[in-house]
Amino acid sequence: MHEMSIAVSIAENVRTILRQYENVKPVSVRVRIGCLAGIVPEALDFSFSFAAKDIIGSVPTLEIEEVPVEGHCLDCNHRFTFETFPVTCPECDGIRIEHEGGRDLELTSLEVEDNDEGDNCQRKDTESQLPGST
């Protein structure tokens, strides 16, 4: 189950972001997953609950947005979206289809709240980037 390694990576990225702030706890994490990425959303959600507890110390809600694939029919030039294979063009039933995207995996947002009542979330004065970002 590779969803566990993906869940660990998401939790580590969240931890990296949280280190930039004082007195906050994560409430929700939003990710976008392409439907061809080979990730089972239920398995990722299950795995994230364990990874987040271990790495972050709490379990924020994992919100998963599944992204369809964009198709382009080479016979009639029609553009459309789809979620599973096999696929034919909905316009001409052609089978010569190019697909774009669908393998995405992106952490899109992190919602946090104050740990202490009355305190504002304050960003620390440190530079930090997510692993693999420029």
A tleap script that builds the chain and sets N, CA, C and O, in Angstrom:
source leaprc.protein.ff14SB
mol = sequence {
  NMET HIE GLU MET SER ILE ALA VAL SER ILE
  ALA GLU ASN VAL ARG THR ILE LEU ARG GLN
  TYR GLU ASN VAL LYS PRO VAL SER VAL ARG
  VAL ARG ILE GLY CYS LEU ALA GLY ILE VAL
  PRO GLU ALA LEU ASP PHE SER PHE SER PHE
  ALA ALA LYS ASP ILE ILE GLY SER VAL PRO
  THR LEU GLU ILE GLU GLU VAL PRO VAL GLU
  GLY HIE CYS LEU ASP CYS ASN HIE ARG PHE
  THR PHE GLU THR PHE PRO VAL THR CYS PRO
  GLU CYS ASP GLY ILE ARG ILE GLU HIE GLU
  GLY GLY ARG ASP LEU GLU LEU THR SER LEU
  GLU VAL GLU ASP ASN ASP GLU GLY ASP ASN
  CYS GLN ARG LYS ASP THR GLU SER GLN LEU
  PRO GLY SER CTHR
}
set mol.1.N position { 0.847 -1.172 0.000 }
set mol.1.CA position { 0.000 0.000 0.000 }
set mol.1.C position { 0.896 1.240 0.000 }
set mol.1.O position { 1.422 1.633 1.041 }
set mol.2.N position { 1.065 1.853 -1.179 }
set mol.2.CA position { 1.917 3.040 -1.277 }
set mol.2.C position { 1.243 4.284 -0.723 }
set mol.2.O position { 1.895 5.319 -0.581 }
set mol.3.N position { -0.034 4.213 -0.408 }
set mol.3.CA position { -0.719 5.352 0.189 }
set mol.3.C position { -0.088 5.755 1.520 }
set mol.3.O position { -0.110 6.932 1.881 }
set mol.4.N position { 0.472 4.798 2.249 }
set mol.4.CA position { 1.110 5.133 3.527 }
set mol.4.C position { 2.320 6.035 3.308 }
set mol.4.O position { 2.506 7.001 4.048 }
set mol.5.N position { 3.147 5.738 2.306 }
set mol.5.CA position { 4.312 6.598 2.063 }
set mol.5.C position { 3.877 7.982 1.581 }
set mol.5.O position { 4.533 8.977 1.889 }
set mol.6.N position { 2.791 8.053 0.836 }
set mol.6.CA position { 2.267 9.350 0.399 }
set mol.6.C position { 1.722 10.115 1.601 }
set mol.6.O position { 1.939 11.320 1.721 }
set mol.7.N position { 1.016 9.423 2.489 }
set mol.7.CA position { 0.482 10.045 3.701 }
set mol.7.C position { 1.605 10.587 4.580 }
set mol.7.O position { 1.488 11.678 5.139 }
set mol.8.N position { 2.680 9.835 4.700 }
set mol.8.CA position { 3.839 10.284 5.483 }
set mol.8.C position { 4.425 11.548 4.858 }
set mol.8.O position { 4.769 12.489 5.573 }
set mol.9.N position { 4.539 11.576 3.552 }
set mol.9.CA position { 5.076 12.749 2.862 }
set mol.9.C position { 4.190 13.972 3.081 }
set mol.9.O position { 4.698 15.068 3.317 }
set mol.10.N position { 2.882 13.797 3.005 }
set mol.10.CA position { 1.960 14.913 3.247 }
set mol.10.C position { 2.121 15.413 4.681 }
set mol.10.O position { 2.210 16.619 4.911 }
set mol.11.N position { 2.160 14.494 5.643 }
set mol.11.CA position { 2.302 14.871 7.057 }
set mol.11.C position { 3.629 15.596 7.294 }
set mol.11.O position { 3.673 16.559 8.059 }
set mol.12.N position { 4.704 15.149 6.653 }
set mol.12.CA position { 5.997 15.819 6.799 }
set mol.12.C position { 5.955 17.230 6.213 }
set mol.12.O position { 6.543 18.152 6.777 }
set mol.13.N position { 5.266 17.402 5.087 }
set mol.13.CA position { 5.122 18.745 4.502 }
set mol.13.C position { 4.312 19.651 5.417 }
set mol.13.O position { 4.639 20.827 5.575 }
set mol.14.N position { 3.264 19.116 6.018 }
set mol.14.CA position { 2.462 19.898 6.963 }
set mol.14.C position { 3.323 20.311 8.148 }
set mol.14.O position { 3.275 21.462 8.581 }
set mol.15.N position { 4.108 19.381 8.672 }
set mol.15.CA position { 4.993 19.698 9.801 }
set mol.15.C position { 5.962 20.816 9.426 }
set mol.15.O position { 6.210 21.713 10.232 }
set mol.16.N position { 6.507 20.774 8.222 }
set mol.16.CA position { 7.424 21.812 7.746 }
set mol.16.C position { 6.736 23.177 7.738 }
set mol.16.O position { 7.320 24.177 8.156 }
set mol.17.N position { 5.505 23.208 7.267 }
set mol.17.CA position { 4.759 24.472 7.240 }
set mol.17.C position { 4.467 24.948 8.655 }
set mol.17.O position { 4.624 26.132 8.953 }
set mol.18.N position { 4.043 24.041 9.530 }
set mol.18.CA position { 3.690 24.416 10.904 }
set mol.18.C position { 4.873 24.983 11.676 }
set mol.18.O position { 4.685 25.804 12.574 }
set mol.19.N position { 6.081 24.562 11.343 }
set mol.19.CA position { 7.275 25.061 12.025 }
set mol.19.C position { 7.495 26.551 11.785 }
set mol.19.O position { 8.248 27.194 12.516 }
set mol.20.N position { 6.843 27.099 10.766 }
set mol.20.CA position { 6.985 28.519 10.456 }
set mol.20.C position { 6.108 29.393 11.356 }
set mol.20.O position { 6.231 30.617 11.337 }
set mol.21.N position { 5.242 28.785 12.129 }
set mol.21.CA position { 4.276 29.523 12.940 }
set mol.21.C position { 4.366 29.098 14.396 }
set mol.21.O position { 4.823 27.999 14.710 }
set mol.22.N position { 3.921 29.986 15.283 }
set mol.22.CA position { 3.883 29.686 16.711 }
set mol.22.C position { 2.431 29.509 17.148 }
set mol.22.O position { 1.535 30.175 16.629 }
set mol.23.N position { 2.207 28.623 18.089 }
set mol.23.CA position { 0.897 28.447 18.720 }
set mol.23.C position { -0.226 28.127 17.751 }
set mol.23.O position { -1.323 28.670 17.889 }
set mol.24.N position { 0.011 27.268 16.781 }
set mol.24.CA position { -1.057 26.849 15.875 }
set mol.24.C position { -1.159 25.334 15.856 }
set mol.24.O position { -0.196 24.617 16.129 }
set mol.25.N position { -2.354 24.871 15.526 }
set mol.25.CA position { -2.549 23.449 15.309 }
set mol.25.C position { -3.309 23.274 13.999 }
set mol.25.O position { -4.157 24.098 13.657 }
set mol.26.N position { -3.012 22.218 13.277 }
set mol.26.CA position { -3.679 22.010 11.995 }
set mol.26.C position { -5.119 21.550 12.185 }
set mol.26.O position { -5.413 20.728 13.053 }
set mol.27.N position { -6.006 22.090 11.363 }
set mol.27.CA position { -7.417 21.715 11.403 }
set mol.27.C position { -7.762 20.843 10.201 }
set mol.27.O position { -8.403 19.801 10.341 }
set mol.28.N position { -7.329 21.282 9.014 }
set mol.28.CA position { -7.603 20.499 7.812 }
set mol.28.C position { -6.475 20.659 6.800 }
set mol.28.O position { -5.798 21.685 6.742 }
set mol.29.N position { -6.298 19.613 6.011 }
set mol.29.CA position { -5.304 19.578 4.945 }
set mol.29.C position { -6.054 19.222 3.667 }
set mol.29.O position { -6.817 18.256 3.640 }
set mol.30.N position { -5.840 19.997 2.615 }
set mol.30.CA position { -6.527 19.747 1.340 }
set mol.30.C position { -5.497 19.321 0.304 }
set mol.30.O position { -4.465 19.969 0.130 }
set mol.31.N position { -5.793 18.223 -0.378 }
set mol.31.CA position { -4.923 17.732 -1.447 }
set mol.31.C position { -5.741 17.499 -2.713 }
set mol.31.O position { -6.934 17.202 -2.662 }
set mol.32.N position { -5.063 17.642 -3.850 }
set mol.32.CA position { -5.658 17.324 -5.164 }
set mol.32.C position { -4.965 16.083 -5.686 }
set mol.32.O position { -3.736 16.005 -5.699 }
set mol.33.N position { -5.756 15.113 -6.116 }
set mol.33.CA position { -5.204 13.859 -6.620 }
set mol.33.C position { -5.821 13.556 -7.971 }
set mol.33.O position { -7.044 13.502 -8.109 }
set mol.34.N position { -4.969 13.358 -8.970 }
set mol.34.CA position { -5.456 12.971 -10.283 }
set mol.34.C position { -5.994 11.547 -10.250 }
set mol.34.O position { -5.457 10.683 -9.557 }
set mol.35.N position { -7.058 11.316 -11.007 }
set mol.35.CA position { -7.695 9.998 -10.950 }
set mol.35.C position { -6.831 8.898 -11.569 }
set mol.35.O position { -7.146 7.719 -11.407 }
set mol.36.N position { -5.762 9.247 -12.267 }
set mol.36.CA position { -4.836 8.239 -12.805 }
set mol.36.C position { -3.574 8.100 -11.966 }
set mol.36.O position { -2.636 7.413 -12.372 }
set mol.37.N position { -3.537 8.745 -10.800 }
set mol.37.CA position { -2.351 8.708 -9.953 }
set mol.37.C position { -2.178 7.360 -9.258 }
set mol.37.O position { -1.132 7.100 -8.665 }
set mol.38.N position { -3.186 6.510 -9.326 }
set mol.38.CA position { -3.082 5.193 -8.692 }
set mol.38.C position { -3.207 5.248 -7.184 }
set mol.38.O position { -2.689 4.378 -6.482 }
set mol.39.N position { -3.887 6.261 -6.682 }
set mol.39.CA position { -4.053 6.440 -5.238 }
set mol.39.C position { -5.512 6.188 -4.886 }
set mol.39.O position { -6.411 6.778 -5.485 }
set mol.40.N position { -5.741 5.327 -3.930 }
set mol.40.CA position { -7.089 5.054 -3.450 }
set mol.40.C position { -7.384 6.068 -2.339 }
set mol.40.O position { -6.767 6.007 -1.275 }
set mol.41.N position { -8.313 6.997 -2.569 }
set mol.41.CA position { -8.569 8.052 -1.585 }
set mol.41.C position { -8.875 7.528 -0.179 }
set mol.41.O position { -8.395 8.095 0.803 }
set mol.42.N position { -9.653 6.473 -0.067 }
set mol.42.CA position { -9.996 5.923 1.248 }
set mol.42.C position { -8.755 5.394 1.962 }
set mol.42.O position { -8.603 5.568 3.171 }
set mol.43.N position { -7.870 4.749 1.206 }
set mol.43.CA position { -6.628 4.223 1.790 }
set mol.43.C position { -5.701 5.358 2.214 }
set mol.43.O position { -5.020 5.256 3.234 }
set mol.44.N position { -5.671 6.443 1.433 }
set mol.44.CA position { -4.850 7.600 1.788 }
set mol.44.C position { -5.389 8.249 3.060 }
set mol.44.O position { -4.613 8.607 3.947 }
set mol.45.N position { -6.688 8.402 3.156 }
set mol.45.CA position { -7.300 9.000 4.342 }
set mol.45.C position { -7.001 8.160 5.583 }
set mol.45.O position { -6.647 8.697 6.632 }
set mol.46.N position { -7.144 6.856 5.458 }
set mol.46.CA position { -6.861 5.933 6.566 }
set mol.46.C position { -5.385 6.037 6.980 }
set mol.46.O position { -5.075 6.138 8.166 }
set mol.47.N position { -4.489 6.011 6.000 }
set mol.47.CA position { -3.048 6.084 6.272 }
set mol.47.C position { -2.662 7.422 6.873 }
set mol.47.O position { -1.807 7.486 7.756 }
set mol.48.N position { -3.290 8.495 6.397 }
set mol.48.CA position { -2.964 9.830 6.894 }
set mol.48.C position { -3.293 9.961 8.378 }
set mol.48.O position { -2.583 10.651 9.110 }
set mol.49.N position { -4.351 9.311 8.824 }
set mol.49.CA position { -4.715 9.421 10.244 }
set mol.49.C position { -3.597 8.880 11.133 }
set mol.49.O position { -3.360 9.418 12.215 }
set mol.50.N position { -2.914 7.835 10.699 }
set mol.50.CA position { -1.795 7.286 11.475 }
set mol.50.C position { -0.534 8.129 11.310 }
set mol.50.O position { 0.149 8.426 12.290 }
set mol.51.N position { -0.227 8.514 10.076 }
set mol.51.CA position { 0.985 9.290 9.806 }
set mol.51.C position { 0.924 10.654 10.499 }
set mol.51.O position { 1.908 11.096 11.091 }
set mol.52.N position { -0.225 11.315 10.425 }
set mol.52.CA position { -0.364 12.638 11.031 }
set mol.52.C position { -0.223 12.560 12.548 }
set mol.52.O position { 0.440 13.404 13.151 }
set mol.53.N position { -0.832 11.569 13.161 }
set mol.53.CA position { -0.752 11.407 14.617 }
set mol.53.C position { 0.702 11.253 15.045 }
set mol.53.O position { 1.121 11.836 16.044 }
set mol.54.N position { 1.469 10.472 14.296 }
set mol.54.CA position { 2.867 10.206 14.629 }
set mol.54.C position { 3.776 11.403 14.324 }
set mol.54.O position { 4.644 11.737 15.131 }
set mol.55.N position { 3.587 12.047 13.176 }
set mol.55.CA position { 4.503 13.085 12.715 }
set mol.55.C position { 4.108 14.477 13.215 }
set mol.55.O position { 4.974 15.257 13.612 }
set mol.56.N position { 2.815 14.793 13.200 }
set mol.56.CA position { 2.350 16.123 13.581 }
set mol.56.C position { 1.929 16.157 15.054 }
set mol.56.O position { 2.051 17.187 15.717 }
set mol.57.N position { 1.441 15.040 15.551 }
set mol.57.CA position { 0.964 14.988 16.931 }
set mol.57.C position { -0.531 15.194 17.059 }
set mol.57.O position { -1.076 15.111 18.160 }
set mol.58.N position { -1.202 15.462 15.948 }
set mol.58.CA position { -2.661 15.576 15.918 }
set mol.58.C position { -3.123 15.099 14.546 }
set mol.58.O position { -2.313 14.875 13.647 }
set mol.59.N position { -4.423 14.949 14.400 }
set mol.59.CA position { -4.945 14.429 13.138 }
set mol.59.C position { -5.926 15.435 12.528 }
set mol.59.O position { -7.113 15.421 12.855 }
set mol.60.N position { -5.431 16.306 11.644 }
set mol.60.CA position { -6.348 17.214 10.951 }
set mol.60.C position { -7.190 16.438 9.935 }
set mol.60.O position { -6.824 15.337 9.523 }
set mol.61.N position { -8.298 17.016 9.545 }
set mol.61.CA position { -9.139 16.411 8.509 }
set mol.61.C position { -8.394 16.454 7.179 }
set mol.61.O position { -7.816 17.479 6.817 }
set mol.62.N position { -8.410 15.351 6.461 }
set mol.62.CA position { -7.808 15.304 5.128 }
set mol.62.C position { -8.930 15.440 4.109 }
set mol.62.O position { -9.799 14.574 4.014 }
set mol.63.N position { -8.908 16.529 3.349 }
set mol.63.CA position { -9.901 16.761 2.308 }
set mol.63.C position { -9.248 16.434 0.966 }
set mol.63.O position { -8.236 17.025 0.590 }
set mol.64.N position { -9.844 15.487 0.257 }
set mol.64.CA position { -9.264 15.015 -0.999 }
set mol.64.C position { -10.145 15.436 -2.164 }
set mol.64.O position { -11.332 15.113 -2.217 }
set mol.65.N position { -9.541 16.163 -3.098 }
set mol.65.CA position { -10.234 16.541 -4.332 }
set mol.65.C position { -9.680 15.657 -5.453 }
set mol.65.O position { -8.486 15.696 -5.748 }
set mol.66.N position { -10.539 14.875 -6.062 }
set mol.66.CA position { -10.116 14.024 -7.173 }
set mol.66.C position { -10.246 14.804 -8.481 }
set mol.66.O position { -11.289 15.389 -8.773 }
set mol.67.N position { -9.167 14.798 -9.257 }
set mol.67.CA position { -9.102 15.577 -10.491 }
set mol.67.C position { -9.226 14.640 -11.687 }
set mol.67.O position { -8.458 13.685 -11.802 }
set mol.68.N position { -10.185 14.899 -12.584 }
set mol.68.CA position { -10.328 14.048 -13.764 }
set mol.68.C position { -9.213 14.296 -14.779 }
set mol.68.O position { -8.444 15.250 -14.659 }
set mol.69.N position { -9.145 13.436 -15.759 }
set mol.69.CA position { -8.170 13.545 -16.845 }
set mol.69.C position { -8.795 14.347 -17.972 }
set mol.69.O position { -9.993 14.232 -18.232 }
set mol.70.N position { -7.996 15.151 -18.635 }
set mol.70.CA position { -8.475 15.867 -19.810 }
set mol.70.C position { -8.116 15.051 -21.039 }
set mol.70.O position { -6.967 14.648 -21.220 }
set mol.71.N position { -9.110 14.816 -21.876 }
set mol.71.CA position { -8.892 14.060 -23.105 }
set mol.71.C position { -9.022 14.938 -24.326 }
set mol.71.O position { -9.746 15.934 -24.332 }
set mol.72.N position { -8.306 14.546 -25.357 }
set mol.72.CA position { -8.357 15.260 -26.639 }
set mol.72.C position { -8.457 14.209 -27.734 }
set mol.72.O position { -7.551 13.397 -27.918 }
set mol.73.N position { -9.580 14.238 -28.462 }
set mol.73.CA position { -9.784 13.275 -29.547 }
set mol.73.C position { -8.996 13.728 -30.775 }
set mol.73.O position { -9.153 14.854 -31.246 }
set mol.74.N position { -8.156 12.846 -31.277 }
set mol.74.CA position { -7.349 13.176 -32.452 }
set mol.74.C position { -8.150 13.065 -33.744 }
set mol.74.O position { -7.704 13.532 -34.793 }
set mol.75.N position { -9.337 12.444 -33.675 }
set mol.75.CA position { -10.166 12.301 -34.873 }
set mol.75.C position { -11.042 13.530 -35.126 }
set mol.75.O position { -11.121 14.018 -36.253 }
set mol.76.N position { -11.703 14.032 -34.065 }
set mol.76.CA position { -12.635 15.159 -34.262 }
set mol.76.C position { -12.216 16.428 -33.519 }
set mol.76.O position { -12.896 17.450 -33.609 }
set mol.77.N position { -11.094 16.368 -32.781 }
set mol.77.CA position { -10.542 17.513 -32.063 }
set mol.77.C position { -11.381 17.935 -30.841 }
set mol.77.O position { -11.194 19.033 -30.317 }
set mol.78.N position { -12.288 17.083 -30.395 }
set mol.78.CA position { -13.136 17.378 -29.229 }
set mol.78.C position { -12.316 17.225 -27.950 }
set mol.78.O position { -11.517 16.297 -27.825 }
set mol.79.N position { -12.518 18.142 -27.000 }
set mol.79.CA position { -11.868 18.067 -25.689 }
set mol.79.C position { -12.924 17.709 -24.651 }
set mol.79.O position { -14.050 18.202 -24.700 }
set mol.80.N position { -12.543 16.835 -23.702 }
set mol.80.CA position { -13.484 16.358 -22.691 }
set mol.80.C position { -12.704 15.852 -21.490 }
set mol.80.O position { -11.480 15.739 -21.547 }
set mol.81.N position { -13.400 15.549 -20.407 }
set mol.81.CA position { -12.760 14.970 -19.227 }
set mol.81.C position { -13.296 13.566 -19.001 }
set mol.81.O position { -14.420 13.242 -19.384 }
set mol.82.N position { -12.462 12.734 -18.364 }
set mol.82.CA position { -12.881 11.379 -18.016 }
set mol.82.C position { -12.140 10.932 -16.777 }
set mol.82.O position { -11.146 11.543 -16.384 }
set mol.83.N position { -12.629 9.854 -16.152 }
set mol.83.CA position { -12.053 9.389 -14.899 }
set mol.83.C position { -11.516 7.966 -14.948 }
set mol.83.O position { -10.714 7.584 -14.097 }
set mol.84.N position { -11.938 7.183 -15.918 }
set mol.84.CA position { -11.471 5.799 -15.992 }
set mol.84.C position { -11.196 5.402 -17.437 }
set mol.84.O position { -11.709 6.015 -18.374 }
set mol.85.N position { -10.390 4.382 -17.599 }
set mol.85.CA position { -10.137 3.780 -18.912 }
set mol.85.C position { -10.989 2.532 -19.049 }
set mol.85.O position { -11.401 2.024 -18.006 }
set mol.86.N position { -11.296 1.988 -20.192 }
set mol.86.CA position { -10.983 2.560 -21.511 }
set mol.86.C position { -11.905 3.735 -21.799 }
set mol.86.O position { -12.979 3.866 -21.211 }
set mol.87.N position { -11.466 4.577 -22.705 }
set mol.87.CA position { -12.243 5.768 -23.013 }
set mol.87.C position { -12.363 5.924 -24.528 }
set mol.87.O position { -11.429 5.657 -25.284 }
set mol.88.N position { -13.544 6.364 -24.936 }
set mol.88.CA position { -13.763 6.742 -26.331 }
set mol.88.C position { -14.284 8.169 -26.321 }
set mol.88.O position { -14.796 8.648 -25.310 }
set mol.89.N position { -14.152 8.827 -27.429 }
set mol.89.CA position { -14.608 10.204 -27.549 }
set mol.89.C position { -16.138 10.248 -27.412 }
set mol.89.O position { -16.839 9.518 -28.113 }
set mol.90.N position { -16.654 11.091 -26.524 }
set mol.90.CA position { -18.106 11.184 -26.372 }
set mol.90.C position { -18.790 11.845 -27.576 }
set mol.90.O position { -20.010 11.769 -27.718 }
set mol.91.N position { -18.007 12.488 -28.433 }
set mol.91.CA position { -18.556 13.173 -29.595 }
set mol.91.C position { -18.636 12.258 -30.818 }
set mol.91.O position { -19.663 12.223 -31.496 }
set mol.92.N position { -17.535 11.501 -31.112 }
set mol.92.CA position { -17.494 10.706 -32.349 }
set mol.92.C position { -17.209 9.225 -32.112 }
set mol.92.O position { -17.101 8.462 -33.072 }
set mol.93.N position { -17.085 8.803 -30.853 }
set mol.93.CA position { -16.737 7.425 -30.476 }
set mol.93.C position { -15.341 7.005 -30.944 }
set mol.93.O position { -15.028 5.815 -30.990 }
set mol.94.N position { -14.505 7.988 -31.290 }
set mol.94.CA position { -13.138 7.694 -31.693 }
set mol.94.C position { -12.318 7.136 -30.537 }
set mol.94.O position { -12.596 7.400 -29.367 }
set mol.95.N position { -11.295 6.355 -30.896 }
set mol.95.CA position { -10.444 5.756 -29.859 }
set mol.95.C position { -9.043 6.363 -29.824 }
set mol.95.O position { -8.235 6.013 -28.964 }
set mol.96.N position { -8.759 7.263 -30.749 }
set mol.96.CA position { -7.438 7.904 -30.748 }
set mol.96.C position { -7.506 9.121 -29.822 }
set mol.96.O position { -7.797 10.240 -30.246 }
set mol.97.N position { -7.229 8.861 -28.548 }
set mol.97.CA position { -7.369 9.873 -27.514 }
set mol.97.C position { -6.017 10.172 -26.877 }
set mol.97.O position { -5.308 9.264 -26.444 }
set mol.98.N position { -5.676 11.436 -26.827 }
set mol.98.CA position { -4.522 11.873 -26.041 }
set mol.98.C position { -5.064 12.312 -24.688 }
set mol.98.O position { -6.118 12.944 -24.606 }
set mol.99.N position { -4.335 11.973 -23.626 }
set mol.99.CA position { -4.782 12.446 -22.317 }
set mol.99.C position { -3.728 13.332 -21.691 }
set mol.99.O position { -2.526 13.150 -21.885 }
set mol.100.N position { -4.222 14.299 -20.932 }
set mol.100.CA position { -3.363 15.264 -20.256 }
set mol.100.C position { -3.730 15.289 -18.784 }
set mol.100.O position { -4.908 15.320 -18.426 }
set mol.101.N position { -2.715 15.275 -17.937 }
set mol.101.CA position { -2.959 15.340 -16.497 }
set mol.101.C position { -3.472 14.023 -15.944 }
set mol.101.O position { -3.325 12.965 -16.555 }
set mol.102.N position { -4.076 14.122 -14.775 }
set mol.102.CA position { -4.640 12.946 -14.142 }
set mol.102.C position { -3.697 12.222 -13.215 }
set mol.102.O position { -4.106 11.296 -12.516 }
set mol.103.N position { -2.434 12.629 -13.196 }
set mol.103.CA position { -1.462 11.990 -12.314 }
set mol.103.C position { -1.005 12.958 -11.208 }
set mol.103.O position { 0.003 12.728 -10.541 }
set mol.104.N position { -1.759 14.028 -11.034 }
set mol.104.CA position { -1.422 15.079 -10.075 }
set mol.104.C position { -1.468 14.580 -8.634 }
set mol.104.O position { -2.259 13.702 -8.289 }
set mol.105.N position { -0.621 15.145 -7.820 }
set mol.105.CA position { -0.680 14.989 -6.363 }
set mol.105.C position { -0.138 16.283 -5.786 }
set mol.105.O position { 1.058 16.564 -5.876 }
set mol.106.N position { -1.030 17.074 -5.191 }
set mol.106.CA position { -0.646 18.412 -4.756 }
set mol.106.C position { -1.295 18.736 -3.413 }
set mol.106.O position { -2.498 18.548 -3.234 }
set mol.107.N position { -0.498 19.218 -2.487 }
set mol.107.CA position { -1.023 19.742 -1.228 }
set mol.107.C position { -1.433 21.175 -1.533 }
set mol.107.O position { -0.578 22.021 -1.795 }
set mol.108.N position { -2.741 21.459 -1.502 }
set mol.108.CA position { -3.209 22.770 -1.956 }
set mol.108.C position { -3.470 23.757 -0.830 }
set mol.108.O position { -3.346 24.964 -1.037 }
set mol.109.N position { -3.830 23.271 0.365 }
set mol.109.CA position { -4.048 24.212 1.455 }
set mol.109.C position { -3.953 23.525 2.806 }
set mol.109.O position { -4.105 22.310 2.933 }
set mol.110.N position { -3.696 24.353 3.807 }
set mol.110.CA position { -3.606 23.899 5.195 }
set mol.110.C position { -4.332 24.922 6.048 }
set mol.110.O position { -3.959 26.095 6.065 }
set mol.111.N position { -5.362 24.489 6.754 }
set mol.111.CA position { -6.093 25.369 7.658 }
set mol.111.C position { -5.603 25.119 9.074 }
set mol.111.O position { -5.509 23.976 9.520 }
set mol.112.N position { -5.291 26.204 9.777 }
set mol.112.CA position { -4.802 26.103 11.155 }
set mol.112.C position { -5.654 26.972 12.066 }
set mol.112.O position { -6.373 27.860 11.608 }
set mol.113.N position { -5.563 26.701 13.369 }
set mol.113.CA position { -6.200 27.563 14.356 }
set mol.113.C position { -5.241 27.786 15.506 }
set mol.113.O position { -4.283 27.036 15.695 }
set mol.114.N position { -5.516 28.833 16.270 }
set mol.114.CA position { -4.686 29.159 17.421 }
set mol.114.C position { -4.739 28.038 18.449 }
set mol.114.O position { -5.801 27.471 18.708 }
set mol.115.N position { -3.596 27.725 19.029 }
set mol.115.CA position { -3.540 26.774 20.137 }
set mol.115.C position { -4.028 27.424 21.421 }
set mol.115.O position { -4.703 26.783 22.227 }
set mol.116.N position { -3.689 28.698 21.615 }
set mol.116.CA position { -4.050 29.425 22.833 }
set mol.116.C position { -5.136 30.437 22.515 }
set mol.116.O position { -5.065 31.136 21.504 }
set mol.117.N position { -6.135 30.515 23.374 }
set mol.117.CA position { -7.216 31.479 23.180 }
set mol.117.C position { -6.652 32.897 23.251 }
set mol.117.O position { -5.824 33.208 24.107 }
set mol.118.N position { -7.112 33.741 22.344 }
set mol.118.CA position { -6.716 35.141 22.379 }
set mol.118.C position { -5.405 35.440 21.683 }
set mol.118.O position { -5.115 36.607 21.423 }
set mol.119.N position { -4.598 34.433 21.370 }
set mol.119.CA position { -3.334 34.680 20.677 }
set mol.119.C position { -3.565 34.594 19.177 }
set mol.119.O position { -4.370 33.791 18.705 }
set mol.120.N position { -2.865 35.412 18.452 }
set mol.120.CA position { -2.917 35.348 17.005 }
set mol.120.C position { -1.827 34.420 16.503 }
set mol.120.O position { -0.799 34.236 17.154 }
set mol.121.N position { -2.065 33.840 15.341 }
set mol.121.CA position { -1.039 33.013 14.711 }
set mol.121.C position { 0.068 33.954 14.250 }
set mol.121.O position { -0.184 34.868 13.465 }
set mol.122.N position { 1.268 33.742 14.720 }
set mol.122.CA position { 2.397 34.575 14.341 }
set mol.122.C position { 3.416 33.738 13.601 }
set mol.122.O position { 3.848 32.686 14.073 }
set mol.123.N position { 3.790 34.225 12.434 }
set mol.123.CA position { 4.792 33.523 11.658 }
set mol.123.C position { 6.162 33.791 12.251 }
set mol.123.O position { 6.490 34.931 12.579 }
set mol.124.N position { 6.961 32.744 12.390 }
set mol.124.CA position { 8.328 32.900 12.877 }
set mol.124.C position { 9.161 33.561 11.797 }
set mol.124.O position { 8.803 33.514 10.620 }
set mol.125.N position { 10.245 34.163 12.175 }
set mol.125.CA position { 11.148 34.822 11.232 }
set mol.125.C position { 12.163 33.842 10.669 }
set mol.125.O position { 13.369 34.032 10.826 }
set mol.126.N position { 11.686 32.814 10.025 }
set mol.126.CA position { 12.598 31.840 9.408 }
set mol.126.C position { 12.155 31.587 7.993 }
set mol.126.O position { 10.964 31.620 7.682 }
set mol.127.N position { 13.116 31.336 7.141 }
set mol.127.CA position { 12.822 30.973 5.778 }
set mol.127.C position { 12.714 29.456 5.697 }
set mol.127.O position { 13.595 28.736 6.169 }
set mol.128.N position { 11.640 28.981 5.101 }
set mol.128.CA position { 11.468 27.537 4.962 }
set mol.128.C position { 10.673 27.245 3.711 }
set mol.128.O position { 9.682 27.916 3.421 }
set mol.129.N position { 11.110 26.242 2.970 }
set mol.129.CA position { 10.397 25.831 1.778 }
set mol.129.C position { 10.043 24.364 1.924 }
set mol.129.O position { 10.695 23.614 2.651 }
set mol.130.N position { 9.009 23.979 1.224 }
set mol.130.CA position { 8.634 22.578 1.199 }
set mol.130.C position { 9.724 21.791 0.484 }
set mol.130.O position { 10.346 22.301 -0.448 }
set mol.131.N position { 9.962 20.550 0.914 }
set mol.131.CA position { 10.945 19.728 0.215 }
set mol.131.C position { 10.598 19.641 -1.272 }
set mol.131.O position { 9.449 19.393 -1.637 }
set mol.132.N position { 11.585 19.844 -2.108 }
set mol.132.CA position { 11.394 19.730 -3.534 }
set mol.132.C position { 10.904 21.000 -4.197 }
set mol.132.O position { 10.784 21.038 -5.422 }
set mol.133.N position { 10.616 22.047 -3.426 }
set mol.133.CA position { 10.154 23.285 -4.030 }
set mol.133.C position { 11.346 24.202 -4.270 }
set mol.133.O position { 12.415 24.018 -3.689 }
set mol.134.N position { 11.146 25.186 -5.130 }
set mol.134.CA position { 12.230 26.130 -5.439 }
set mol.134.C position { 11.879 27.516 -5.014 }
set mol.134.O position { 12.674 28.438 -5.197 }
savepdb mol mol.pdb
quit
